[in-house]
Amino acid sequence: MYKVAFDKDAEKEFLKLDSQAQKLVSSKILDLQSGNFSKDKQLKGKHKGKFRKRAGDYRIIYLKENDYLVISVIRIAHRKEVY
């Protein structure tokens, strides 16, 4: 079981989403909390070391810290704007 922590900006982005998108993103965050990282991709370039989880048209950008079992959600945004 992982602990999920939100960056302040990511929390604001999450709260701005419509309720249907919030439900979808919430279910994906629960997947992260339970350790389900299937189909997540590691990012390249300036985002190296971070991972991406798909939630419909939205992307959850997170950092996994294995030593502490903490997942830091850095960004939640539409796929056109997230990178």
C-alpha positions, 0 to 999 in steps of 0.5 A, spaced: 500 500 500 502 506 497 501 513 500 499 518 495 501 526 496 498 531 492 502 537 490 498 544 491 498 545 484 495 538 482 490 539 487 488 545 484 487 542 477 484 536 480 478 541 483 477 544 477 475 538 473 468 536 472 465 531 477 465 526 471 473 527 470 474 527 478 471 520 479 475 517 473 481 520 476 480 518 483 479 511 481 486 511 477 489 514 484 486 509 488 489 504 483 496 508 484 495 507 492 494 500 491 500 499 487 497 498 480 502 501 475 500 497 469 500 500 463 504 506 466 509 509 462 516 512 464 517 519 461 523 522 458 527 528 457 526 534 462 520 529 465 525 523 466 524 519 473 516 521 473 511 516 470 504 517 467 498 514 468 492 515 463 485 517 466 481 518 459 483 524 456 487 526 462 494 524 465 496 524 472 504 525 472 507 522 478 513 521 482 514 514 485 519 514 491 520 506 493 524 507 499 518 511 502 512 508 499 510 515 497 507 517 490 507 524 489 502 527 484 505 532 481 500 534 475 493 532 473 491 536 466 488 534 459 493 530 455 494 536 450 496 541 456 500 536 461 507 536 458 
